[in-house]
């Protein structure tokens, strides 16, 4: 495959999924700058591996690379990461997906904090399913786990999220 063909193939298969890649990296790492670096490194890796990619589920393929890069970054990072501001639109999408009404800035902050409290294994499936809208089969492929594990983590993660949010609402 010539370089122009590889570039065209990469642009066609991967570029439409850059927002999803950034969102996943951002939620996992909780660091805007790191998320940007992770997506850039992931795209470089995806481009280099383009000749071996079978073109099935490009979004899941790219997000698998992003997930792995995110966990590599987390392992290398000895510092405590902080949760920077996320776009309110992302959280409204989450609320729509989980039928949770987010009406005020205070509610948005509560959801941010609740998601940040979730352990990574639950946070990643919540992000992949409820924010990115991926089907269970693709999530299973991304996290290298059976669909039953995805469903279990999603259920448990949503339950944890609900408990955190209900506890927050009672504190008001």
Secondary structure, DSSP 8 states (H G I E B T S, - for coil): --HHHHHHHHHHHTGGGHHHHHHHHHHHH--HHHHHHHHHHHHHHHHHTGGG---S-HHHHHHHHHHHHHHHHHHH--S--------HHHHHHHHHHHT----SHHHHHHHHHHHHHS-HHHHHHHIIIIIT---HHHHHHHHTS-HHHHHHHHHHHHHHHHHHHHHHHHH-
